[in-house]
Amino acid sequence: MSVVCDLRVLLRLGNFRRLLAVRLLSQGADGVYQIALAAYVVFSPEKQTSATAIASAMAVLLLPYSLVGPFAGVLLDRWRRRQIFLYGNLVRAVMATATAVLMVSNVPDWLFYASALCVTAVNRFVLSGLSAALPRVVDAERLVIANSLSPTAGTLAATAGGGLAFLLRLAVADSDAAVVLLGAGLYLCGALASLRMAADLLGPDPAAVQPRLGAALAGTARDLVAGVRHLAAPERREAAWALGAMSLMRFCYGALLVMLLMLCRYALTSDAEDGLALLGLALGISGAGFFAAAVVTPWAAGRLGPGRWIVVCAATAAVLEPALGLPFATAPMLAAAFVLGLTTQGAKIATDTIVQSSVEDGFRGRIFSVYDVLFNVAFVGAAAVAALMLPPDGRSVPLVITVALIYGAVGAMFHVKHRPTADPKAPR
């Protein structure tokens, strides 16, 4: 009941509700846009997609942000975060509309990917800004429950957006361009929703704001070094461990996602449309796992501590992922999607809480941007490894076993880190 009470208190906070509305609309649009891209790139009947093609697409869309991510963090610590949500969503609405036009035009693939790249680039600023702004609208005592509700609600919004994308695609004769236009409309709504908050509400503090772009970029290297030193300080060492553990779990999730795409496309269904429907069902069940994590994690992290809860999530995935994945059958795969949604989101909530509780407000933007970069590198690396290991139909026992071993290593690493030490003065 305490979780329900905390949720009620949070939802009575007007600024938290407004920030949550921006997240829901933004990530709902992300879900629509991503499903449209997946349908266009992977499940088009005229395309013979391979794991290598999927990995290449992920690299084109995500890897460049390993370079721009640190700059995003520095700017997040200088620009007003409310303005990032406003202009970022407006830019994404325009670029998503351009992507829809390119889908129905006879243009080279690189031009389509360049447009999609611009949408994803702005996404780095918006998602990092949402995480950095959360402590500005809730108190420290309810930060764990806020981290459970807000990012998980965003993930559920992305899942719901994917469902809307499926419905619209069926309604308008499989038009991926029409689906992208729906995403553009949601991005526009996200921009308008941000106007309900004061421009200075979400920080950073006015003394840290440098509106001049040249002045902000000039200090990028110095500020990044300061951010890394801030994270490496002994009192924040647990945050660095949590970021490393979450990156490894993200690697596992990315590898399994590529395998799921290939299984849905070739092994578990007979045609592309059935494969896309099965993928949508799997993502929906995984979203239910995200919701379960939001309910369970505040209680579990409160009793065990965020670090030990990461151990439980990693160990659960290490055991159940091969047990459910190795049959390469539809029903166990759907069960595995729920388990992975629960464990991945549970660990992420705990990691967000550790980082937010350890990092000072003036450094949160750049730390969460580095967090985002680690996510991208891990995800693209996972896609590359999966491309090397996966056969054409997606069934790969070595990949499943490798992922299980990585989950086990993460659990063991954090178990050692949080193992209680005996007090030498205590009586035996």
The 8 nearest C-alpha neighbors of each residue, nearest first, counted from 0:
[[1, 3, 2, 4, 5, 6, 298, 7],
 [0, 2, 4, 3, 5, 6, 298, 297],
 [3, 1, 5, 0, 4, 6, 297, 144],
 [2, 4, 6, 0, 1, 5, 7, 8],
 [5, 3, 1, 7, 6, 2, 0, 8],
 [6, 4, 8, 2, 7, 3, 1, 9],
 [7, 5, 3, 9, 4, 8, 10, 2],
 [6, 8, 4, 10, 5, 9, 3, 11],
 [7, 9, 5, 11, 6, 10, 4, 12],
 [10, 8, 6, 12, 11, 7, 5, 15],
 [9, 11, 7, 12, 8, 16, 6, 15],
 [10, 12, 8, 9, 13, 7, 16, 15],
 [13, 11, 10, 9, 15, 14, 16, 8],
 [12, 14, 16, 15, 11, 17, 10, 9],
 [13, 15, 17, 16, 12, 136, 18, 196],
 [14, 16, 18, 136, 12, 17, 13, 19],
 [17, 15, 19, 13, 14, 18, 10, 20],
 [16, 18, 14, 20, 19, 15, 13, 21],
 [19, 17, 15, 21, 20, 16, 14, 22],
 [18, 20, 16, 22, 17, 21, 15, 23],
 [21, 19, 17, 23, 22, 18, 16, 24],
 [20, 22, 189, 18, 24, 19, 23, 192],
 [23, 21, 19, 25, 20, 24, 153, 26],
 [24, 22, 153, 20, 26, 156, 25, 21],
 [23, 25, 189, 27, 21, 22, 26, 185],
 [26, 24, 22, 28, 189, 27, 23, 186],
 [25, 27, 29, 157, 28, 23, 153, 24],
 [28, 26, 157, 160, 156, 24, 30, 29],
 [27, 29, 182, 31, 185, 26, 25, 30],
 [30, 28, 26, 32, 27, 31, 33, 157],
 [31, 29, 157, 160, 161, 27, 33, 28],
 [30, 32, 160, 161, 28, 164, 182, 34],
 [31, 33, 29, 35, 179, 30, 182, 34],
 [32, 34, 36, 30, 35, 31, 29, 37],
 [35, 33, 37, 36, 31, 32, 161, 38],
 [34, 36, 32, 38, 33, 175, 37, 178],
 [35, 37, 39, 33, 34, 38, 40, 32],
 [38, 36, 34, 40, 41, 39, 35, 33],
 [37, 39, 42, 35, 36, 41, 40, 34],
 [38, 40, 36, 37, 43, 41, 35, 42],
 [39, 41, 37, 38, 36, 42, 43, 46],
 [42, 40, 37, 38, 48, 43, 39, 46],
 [41, 43, 38, 271, 44, 39, 40, 275],
 [42, 44, 46, 39, 45, 41, 38, 40],
 [45, 43, 46, 271, 42, 47, 270, 272],
 [44, 46, 43, 47, 42, 48, 271, 41],
 [47, 45, 43, 44, 48, 41, 42, 40],
 [48, 46, 49, 45, 44, 41, 43, 42],
 [47, 49, 41, 46, 52, 50, 53, 42],
 [50, 48, 52, 51, 53, 47, 391, 261],
 [49, 51, 386, 53, 52, 54, 261, 389],
 [50, 52, 386, 54, 49, 53, 55, 383],
 [53, 51, 55, 49, 54, 50, 48, 56],
 [54, 52, 50, 56, 55, 51, 57, 49],
 [53, 55, 382, 51, 57, 52, 56, 383],
 [56, 54, 52, 58, 53, 57, 51, 59],
 [55, 57, 53, 59, 58, 54, 52, 60],
 [58, 56, 54, 60, 55, 59, 61, 379],
 [57, 59, 62, 55, 61, 56, 60, 379],
 [58, 60, 56, 57, 61, 55, 62, 63],
 [61, 59, 116, 57, 58, 56, 62, 119],
 [62, 60, 58, 63, 57, 64, 375, 59],
 [61, 63, 58, 64, 65, 59, 375, 376],
 [64, 62, 65, 66, 61, 67, 59, 60],
 [65, 63, 67, 66, 68, 62, 61, 372],
 [64, 66, 372, 63, 68, 62, 67, 376],
 [65, 67, 64, 63, 68, 69, 62, 70],
 [68, 66, 64, 70, 69, 65, 71, 63],
 [69, 67, 71, 64, 70, 65, 368, 66],
 [70, 68, 72, 71, 67, 369, 368, 365],
 [71, 69, 73, 67, 68, 72, 74, 219],
 [70, 72, 68, 74, 69, 73, 75, 124],
 [365, 73, 71, 368, 364, 75, 69, 70],
 [72, 74, 70, 365, 76, 75, 71, 219],
 [73, 75, 77, 71, 76, 72, 78, 70],
 [76, 74, 72, 364, 77, 78, 73, 71],
 [75, 77, 364, 74, 73, 203, 78, 361],
 [78, 76, 208, 74, 209, 75, 207, 203],
 [79, 77, 75, 208, 74, 80, 76, 210],
 [78, 80, 82, 81, 202, 199, 203, 77],
 [79, 81, 83, 82, 201, 78, 128, 202],
 [82, 80, 84, 83, 198, 79, 201, 85],
 [81, 83, 85, 80, 84, 79, 86, 198],
 [82, 84, 80, 87, 81, 85, 86, 125],
 [83, 85, 87, 81, 82, 86, 125, 88],
 [86, 84, 190, 82, 83, 87, 88, 193],
 [85, 87, 89, 88, 83, 84, 82, 90],
 [88, 86, 84, 90, 83, 89, 85, 121],
 [87, 89, 91, 190, 186, 90, 86, 85],
 [88, 90, 86, 92, 91, 87, 187, 190],
 [91, 89, 93, 87, 88, 92, 86, 94],
 [90, 92, 88, 94, 118, 93, 89, 95],
 [91, 93, 183, 89, 186, 95, 90, 94],
 [92, 94, 90, 96, 91, 95, 97, 89],
 [93, 95, 97, 91, 96, 92, 118, 90],
 [96, 94, 98, 92, 97, 183, 93, 91],
 [97, 95, 99, 93, 94, 98, 180, 183],
 [96, 98, 94, 100, 95, 99, 101, 93],
 [99, 97, 95, 101, 96, 100, 114, 94],
 [100, 98, 176, 102, 96, 97, 101, 179],
 [99, 101, 97, 98, 102, 103, 104, 96],
 [102, 100, 104, 98, 99, 103, 111, 97],
 [103, 101, 99, 100, 104, 176, 98, 111],
 [102, 104, 101, 100, 176, 99, 105, 106],
 [105, 103, 101, 102, 106, 100, 99, 107],
 [104, 106, 103, 107, 101, 102, 108, 100],
 [105, 107, 104, 108, 101, 110, 111, 102],
 [108, 106, 109, 110, 105, 111, 101, 112],
 [109, 107, 111, 110, 112, 106, 113, 105],
 [110, 108, 112, 111, 107, 113, 106, 114],
 [109, 111, 113, 112, 108, 107, 114, 106],
 [112, 110, 108, 114, 109, 113, 101, 115],
 [111, 113, 115, 109, 114, 110, 116, 108],
 [114, 112, 116, 110, 111, 115, 109, 117],
 [115, 113, 116, 111, 117, 112, 98, 94],
 [114, 116, 112, 118, 117, 113, 119, 111],
 [115, 117, 113, 60, 119, 114, 118, 112],
 [116, 118, 120, 114, 115, 119, 113, 121],
 [119, 117, 91, 115, 120, 116, 121, 94],
 [118, 120, 122, 116, 117, 121, 115, 123],
 [121, 119, 117, 122, 118, 123, 116, 64],
 [120, 122, 123, 124, 119, 118, 87, 125],
 [121, 123, 119, 125, 120, 124, 126, 118],
 [124, 122, 121, 120, 125, 126, 127, 119],
 [123, 125, 121, 122, 127, 126, 128, 71],
 [124, 126, 128, 122, 127, 123, 84, 129],
 [127, 125, 129, 128, 123, 124, 122, 130],
 [128, 126, 130, 124, 129, 367, 125, 368],
 [127, 129, 131, 125, 126, 130, 124, 132],
 [128, 130, 126, 132, 127, 131, 125, 133],
 [131, 129, 127, 128, 133, 132, 126, 367],
 [130, 132, 128, 363, 364, 129, 133, 127],
 [133, 131, 129, 201, 135, 130, 134, 128],
 [132, 134, 135, 130, 136, 131, 129, 137],
 [135, 133, 137, 136, 132, 138, 142, 131],
 [134, 136, 133, 132, 201, 137, 202, 200],
 [135, 137, 15, 134, 133, 14, 138, 132],
 [138, 136, 134, 135, 142, 141, 139, 133],
 [139, 137, 140, 141, 142, 134, 136, 135],
 [138, 140, 142, 141, 137, 134, 356, 143],
 [141, 139, 138, 142, 143, 137, 144, 145],
 [142, 140, 144, 139, 143, 138, 145, 137],
 [141, 143, 145, 139, 144, 140, 146, 138],
 [144, 142, 146, 145, 141, 352, 147, 297],
 [143, 145, 147, 146, 141, 142, 297, 148],
 [146, 144, 142, 148, 147, 143, 149, 141],
 [147, 145, 143, 144, 149, 148, 348, 142],
 [148, 146, 293, 144, 145, 348, 149, 151],
 [147, 149, 145, 151, 146, 152, 293, 150],
 [148, 150, 152, 151, 146, 145, 147, 153],
 [151, 149, 153, 152, 148, 146, 154, 147],
 [152, 150, 154, 153, 148, 149, 147, 289],
 [151, 153, 155, 149, 154, 150, 148, 156],
 [154, 152, 156, 150, 23, 151, 155, 26],
 [153, 155, 151, 157, 156, 152, 150, 158],
 [154, 156, 158, 152, 157, 153, 286, 159],
 [155, 157, 27, 153, 159, 154, 158, 23],
 [158, 156, 30, 27, 160, 154, 26, 155],
 [157, 159, 155, 161, 160, 156, 30, 283],
 [160, 158, 162, 156, 161, 157, 155, 163],
 [161, 159, 27, 30, 31, 157, 163, 162],
 [160, 162, 30, 31, 164, 158, 159, 163],
 [163, 161, 159, 165, 164, 160, 166, 158],
 [164, 162, 160, 166, 161, 165, 167, 159],
 [163, 165, 161, 31, 167, 162, 166, 178],
 [166, 164, 168, 162, 163, 167, 169, 161],
 [167, 165, 163, 169, 168, 164, 170, 162],
 [166, 168, 170, 164, 169, 165, 163, 171],
 [167, 169, 173, 165, 166, 170, 171, 174],
 [170, 168, 166, 167, 173, 172, 171, 165],
 [169, 171, 167, 168, 172, 166, 173, 165],
 [172, 170, 168, 169, 173, 174, 167, 177],
 [173, 171, 174, 169, 170, 168, 167, 175],
 [172, 174, 168, 169, 171, 175, 170, 167],
 [175, 173, 176, 177, 168, 172, 171, 178],
 [174, 176, 178, 35, 177, 173, 179, 39],
 [175, 177, 99, 179, 178, 174, 102, 180],
 [178, 176, 180, 179, 174, 175, 181, 99],
 [179, 177, 175, 181, 176, 180, 164, 35],
 [178, 180, 182, 176, 181, 177, 32, 99],
 [181, 179, 183, 177, 182, 178, 96, 184],
 [182, 180, 178, 184, 179, 183, 185, 177],
 [183, 181, 28, 179, 185, 180, 31, 184],
 [184, 182, 92, 180, 186, 95, 181, 185],
 [183, 185, 187, 181, 182, 186, 180, 188],
 [186, 184, 188, 182, 28, 187, 183, 24],
 [187, 185, 189, 183, 88, 92, 188, 184],
 [186, 188, 184, 190, 185, 189, 92, 89],
 [189, 187, 185, 191, 190, 186, 192, 184],
 [190, 188, 186, 24, 192, 21, 187, 191],
 [189, 191, 85, 88, 187, 193, 188, 192],
 [190, 192, 188, 193, 189, 194, 187, 85],
 [193, 191, 189, 194, 190, 195, 21, 188],
 [192, 194, 195, 190, 191, 85, 196, 21],
 [195, 193, 196, 192, 191, 85, 190, 197],
 [194, 196, 193, 192, 197, 17, 191, 14],
 [197, 195, 194, 193, 198, 200, 17, 14],
 [196, 198, 200, 199, 195, 194, 81, 201],
 [197, 199, 81, 200, 196, 82, 79, 201],
 [200, 198, 197, 202, 201, 79, 81, 205],
 [201, 199, 197, 202, 198, 196, 81, 135],
 [202, 200, 132, 135, 80, 199, 81, 203],
 [203, 201, 204, 200, 199, 79, 80, 132],
 [202, 204, 76, 205, 79, 207, 201, 208],
 [203, 205, 202, 206, 207, 208, 361, 199],
 [206, 204, 208, 207, 203, 202, 199, 209],
 [205, 207, 204, 208, 203, 209, 77, 202],
 [206, 208, 205, 204, 77, 203, 209, 76],
 [207, 209, 77, 205, 206, 78, 210, 203],
 [210, 208, 77, 211, 215, 207, 78, 214],
 [209, 211, 78, 212, 208, 77, 215, 214],
 [212, 210, 209, 214, 213, 215, 216, 208],
 [211, 213, 215, 214, 216, 210, 209, 74],
 [214, 212, 216, 215, 211, 217, 218, 210],
 [213, 215, 217, 212, 211, 216, 218, 209],
 [216, 214, 212, 213, 217, 218, 209, 211],
 [217, 215, 219, 213, 218, 214, 212, 70],
 [216, 218, 214, 215, 219, 213, 220, 212],
 [219, 217, 216, 221, 220, 215, 222, 214],
 [218, 220, 216, 222, 221, 217, 223, 73],
 [221, 219, 223, 222, 218, 224, 217, 216],
 [222, 220, 224, 218, 223, 219, 225, 217],
 [221, 223, 225, 219, 224, 220, 218, 226],
 [224, 222, 226, 220, 225, 221, 219, 227],
 [223, 225, 227, 221, 226, 222, 228, 220],
 [224, 226, 222, 228, 223, 227, 229, 221],
 [227, 225, 223, 229, 224, 228, 222, 362],
 [228, 226, 230, 224, 229, 225, 231, 223],
 [229, 227, 231, 225, 230, 226, 224, 232],
 [228, 230, 226, 227, 231, 232, 225, 235],
 [229, 231, 227, 228, 235, 232, 226, 239],
 [232, 230, 228, 229, 236, 227, 235, 233],
 [231, 233, 235, 234, 229, 230, 236, 228],
 [234, 232, 236, 235, 231, 237, 230, 229],
 [233, 235, 232, 236, 357, 237, 231, 230],
 [236, 234, 232, 233, 238, 237, 357, 230],
 [235, 237, 233, 239, 238, 231, 234, 232],
 [236, 238, 240, 239, 235, 241, 353, 234],
 [237, 239, 354, 241, 236, 240, 235, 353],
 [240, 238, 242, 236, 237, 241, 243, 230],
 [241, 239, 237, 243, 238, 242, 244, 236],
 [240, 242, 238, 244, 239, 243, 350, 245],
 [243, 241, 239, 245, 240, 244, 246, 238],
 [244, 242, 246, 240, 241, 245, 239, 247],
 [245, 243, 241, 247, 246, 242, 409, 240],
 [244, 246, 248, 242, 247, 243, 241, 249],
 [247, 245, 249, 243, 248, 244, 374, 377],
 [248, 246, 250, 244, 249, 245, 251, 243],
 [249, 247, 245, 251, 250, 246, 252, 244],
 [248, 250, 246, 252, 247, 251, 245, 253],
 [251, 249, 377, 247, 381, 253, 378, 248],
 [252, 250, 248, 254, 249, 402, 253, 255],
 [251, 253, 249, 255, 250, 254, 256, 248],
 [252, 254, 378, 256, 250, 381, 255, 251],
 [255, 253, 381, 251, 257, 256, 385, 252],
 [254, 256, 258, 252, 253, 257, 259, 251],
 [255, 257, 259, 253, 258, 254, 252, 260],
 [258, 256, 260, 254, 259, 255, 382, 261],
 [257, 259, 255, 261, 256, 393, 260, 262],
 [260, 258, 256, 262, 257, 261, 263, 255],
 [261, 259, 257, 263, 258, 262, 264, 256],
 [260, 262, 393, 264, 258, 259, 263, 265],
 [261, 263, 266, 393, 259, 265, 264, 260],
 [264, 262, 274, 260, 267, 261, 265, 259],
 [263, 265, 274, 261, 262, 271, 260, 266],
 [264, 266, 392, 262, 263, 261, 268, 267],
 [267, 265, 262, 392, 268, 263, 264, 393],
 [266, 268, 263, 262, 265, 329, 269, 328],
 [269, 267, 274, 270, 266, 273, 265, 263],
 [268, 270, 265, 273, 267, 271, 274, 266],
 [271, 269, 273, 272, 268, 274, 264, 265],
 [270, 272, 274, 42, 273, 44, 264, 275],
 [273, 271, 275, 274, 270, 276, 42, 44],
 [274, 272, 276, 275, 271, 270, 268, 277],
 [275, 273, 263, 264, 271, 277, 272, 276],
 [274, 276, 278, 272, 277, 273, 271, 279],
 [275, 277, 279, 273, 274, 278, 272, 280],
 [278, 276, 280, 274, 279, 275, 273, 281],
 [277, 279, 275, 281, 276, 280, 263, 274],
 [278, 280, 276, 282, 277, 281, 283, 275],
 [281, 279, 283, 277, 278, 282, 284, 276],
 [282, 280, 278, 284, 283, 279, 333, 285],
 [283, 281, 285, 279, 284, 280, 286, 278],
 [282, 284, 286, 280, 285, 281, 279, 158],
 [285, 283, 287, 281, 286, 337, 282, 280],
 [284, 286, 337, 340, 336, 282, 288, 287],
 [287, 285, 289, 283, 288, 284, 155, 282],
 [288, 286, 284, 290, 285, 289, 291, 283],
 [287, 289, 341, 340, 337, 285, 291, 286],
 [290, 288, 286, 340, 292, 341, 287, 291],
 [291, 289, 287, 293, 292, 288, 286, 151],
 [290, 292, 288, 294, 293, 289, 295, 341],
 [293, 291, 341, 345, 289, 295, 290, 294],
 [292, 294, 147, 290, 291, 296, 295, 148],
 [295, 293, 291, 292, 296, 290, 297, 147],
 [294, 296, 292, 298, 293, 297, 299, 291],
 [295, 297, 299, 298, 292, 300, 293, 345],
 [298, 296, 300, 299, 144, 301, 295, 143],
 [297, 299, 301, 296, 300, 295, 302, 2],
 [300, 298, 296, 302, 301, 297, 303, 295],
 [301, 299, 304, 305, 303, 297, 302, 296],
 [300, 302, 298, 299, 304, 303, 297, 305],
 [303, 301, 299, 300, 304, 298, 297, 305],
 [302, 304, 300, 307, 301, 299, 308, 305],
 [303, 305, 300, 301, 306, 307, 302, 308],
 [304, 306, 300, 349, 308, 307, 309, 303],
 [307, 305, 309, 308, 304, 310, 413, 417],
 [308, 306, 310, 309, 304, 305, 303, 311],
 [307, 309, 311, 305, 310, 306, 300, 303],
 [308, 310, 346, 312, 306, 307, 311, 313],
 [311, 309, 410, 307, 308, 313, 312, 413],
 [310, 312, 308, 314, 309, 313, 315, 307],
 [313, 311, 342, 309, 315, 310, 314, 346],
 [314, 312, 410, 406, 316, 310, 315, 311],
 [313, 315, 317, 311, 410, 316, 312, 407],
 [316, 314, 312, 318, 317, 313, 311, 319],
 [315, 317, 313, 320, 319, 314, 318, 312],
 [318, 316, 403, 406, 314, 407, 315, 320],
 [319, 317, 315, 316, 320, 314, 321, 322],
 [318, 320, 322, 316, 321, 323, 317, 315],
 [319, 321, 316, 323, 322, 324, 318, 317],
 [322, 320, 324, 323, 325, 319, 399, 403],
 [321, 323, 319, 320, 324, 325, 318, 326],
 [324, 322, 331, 321, 320, 335, 319, 325],
 [325, 323, 321, 320, 326, 327, 322, 332],
 [324, 326, 327, 321, 323, 322, 396, 399],
 [325, 327, 328, 324, 323, 331, 322, 332],
 [328, 326, 325, 324, 332, 394, 329, 331],
 [329, 327, 326, 331, 330, 332, 267, 324],
 [328, 330, 332, 331, 333, 267, 327, 277],
 [329, 331, 333, 332, 328, 334, 335, 323],
 [332, 330, 323, 334, 333, 329, 328, 335],
 [333, 331, 335, 329, 330, 334, 324, 328],
 [332, 334, 336, 330, 335, 331, 281, 329],
 [333, 335, 331, 337, 336, 332, 330, 338],
 [334, 336, 332, 338, 333, 337, 323, 339],
 [337, 335, 285, 333, 339, 334, 338, 340],
 [336, 338, 285, 288, 340, 334, 335, 284],
 [339, 337, 335, 341, 340, 336, 342, 288],
 [338, 340, 342, 336, 341, 337, 343, 335],
 [339, 341, 288, 285, 289, 337, 343, 338],
 [340, 342, 288, 292, 289, 338, 339, 344],
 [343, 341, 312, 345, 339, 344, 340, 346],
 [344, 342, 346, 340, 345, 339, 341, 347],
 [345, 343, 347, 346, 341, 289, 342, 340],
 [344, 346, 292, 342, 348, 347, 343, 296],
 [345, 347, 309, 349, 343, 344, 348, 342],
 [348, 346, 344, 350, 349, 345, 351, 343],
 [349, 347, 351, 345, 350, 346, 147, 146],
 [348, 350, 305, 346, 352, 347, 351, 353],
 [351, 349, 347, 353, 352, 348, 241, 346],
 [352, 350, 348, 354, 349, 353, 355, 347],
 [351, 353, 349, 355, 350, 354, 143, 356],
 [354, 352, 350, 356, 351, 238, 355, 357],
 [355, 353, 238, 357, 351, 356, 352, 358],
 [354, 356, 352, 358, 357, 353, 351, 363],
 [355, 357, 353, 354, 352, 358, 359, 139],
 [358, 356, 354, 355, 235, 353, 238, 359],
 [359, 357, 355, 354, 356, 363, 362, 360],
 [360, 358, 362, 361, 363, 357, 355, 356],
 [361, 359, 363, 362, 358, 203, 131, 364],
 [360, 362, 359, 363, 76, 203, 364, 207],
 [363, 361, 360, 359, 364, 365, 226, 366],
 [364, 362, 366, 360, 131, 365, 361, 367],
 [363, 365, 72, 75, 76, 367, 131, 366],
 [72, 364, 366, 368, 73, 367, 363, 362],
 [367, 365, 369, 363, 368, 364, 370, 362],
 [368, 366, 370, 369, 364, 365, 127, 363],
 [367, 369, 72, 371, 365, 370, 366, 127],
 [370, 368, 372, 366, 371, 367, 69, 365],
 [371, 369, 367, 373, 368, 372, 366, 374],
 [370, 372, 368, 374, 369, 373, 367, 375],
 [373, 371, 369, 65, 375, 374, 370, 68],
 [372, 374, 376, 370, 371, 375, 377, 246],
 [375, 373, 371, 377, 372, 376, 246, 378],
 [376, 374, 378, 372, 377, 373, 61, 379],
 [375, 377, 373, 379, 378, 374, 380, 372],
 [376, 378, 250, 380, 374, 375, 379, 246],
 [379, 377, 253, 375, 381, 250, 380, 376],
 [380, 378, 382, 376, 381, 377, 58, 57],
 [381, 379, 383, 377, 382, 378, 376, 384],
 [380, 382, 254, 250, 378, 384, 379, 253],
 [383, 381, 54, 379, 385, 380, 384, 254],
 [382, 384, 380, 386, 381, 385, 54, 379],
 [385, 383, 381, 387, 386, 382, 380, 388],
 [384, 386, 382, 388, 387, 383, 254, 389],
 [387, 385, 50, 51, 383, 384, 388, 389],
 [386, 388, 384, 385, 389, 383, 51, 50],
 [389, 387, 385, 386, 384, 398, 390, 395],
 [388, 390, 393, 395, 385, 386, 387, 391],
 [389, 391, 393, 392, 394, 388, 395, 50],
 [390, 392, 393, 389, 49, 50, 261, 265],
 [393, 391, 266, 265, 390, 394, 262, 261],
 [392, 394, 261, 262, 390, 389, 258, 391],
 [395, 393, 392, 390, 389, 396, 327, 262],
 [396, 394, 398, 397, 389, 393, 399, 390],
 [395, 397, 399, 398, 400, 325, 394, 401],
 [398, 396, 400, 399, 395, 401, 388, 402],
 [399, 397, 401, 395, 400, 396, 402, 388],
 [398, 400, 396, 402, 401, 397, 321, 403],
 [399, 401, 403, 397, 402, 398, 404, 396],
 [402, 400, 398, 404, 403, 399, 397, 405],
 [401, 403, 405, 399, 404, 251, 400, 398],
 [402, 404, 317, 400, 406, 401, 405, 407],
 [403, 405, 407, 401, 402, 406, 408, 400],
 [406, 404, 408, 402, 407, 403, 409, 401],
 [407, 405, 317, 313, 403, 409, 404, 408],
 [406, 408, 404, 410, 317, 405, 409, 314],
 [407, 409, 405, 411, 410, 406, 412, 404],
 [410, 408, 412, 406, 407, 411, 244, 313],
 [409, 411, 310, 313, 407, 314, 413, 408],
 [410, 412, 414, 408, 409, 413, 407, 415],
 [413, 411, 409, 415, 414, 410, 408, 416],
 [412, 414, 416, 415, 410, 411, 310, 417],
 [415, 413, 411, 417, 416, 412, 418, 410],
 [414, 416, 418, 413, 412, 417, 411, 410],
 [415, 417, 413, 414, 418, 412, 306, 411],
 [418, 416, 414, 415, 413, 419, 307, 306],
 [417, 419, 415, 414, 416, 420, 413, 307],
 [420, 418, 417, 421, 415, 416, 422, 414],
 [421, 419, 418, 422, 417, 423, 415, 416],
 [420, 422, 423, 419, 425, 424, 418, 427],
 [421, 423, 425, 424, 420, 426, 419, 427],
 [422, 424, 425, 421, 426, 420, 427, 419],
 [425, 423, 422, 426, 421, 427, 420, 419],
 [424, 426, 422, 423, 427, 421, 420, 419],
 [427, 425, 424, 423, 422, 421, 420, 419],
 [426, 425, 424, 423, 422, 421, 420, 419]]
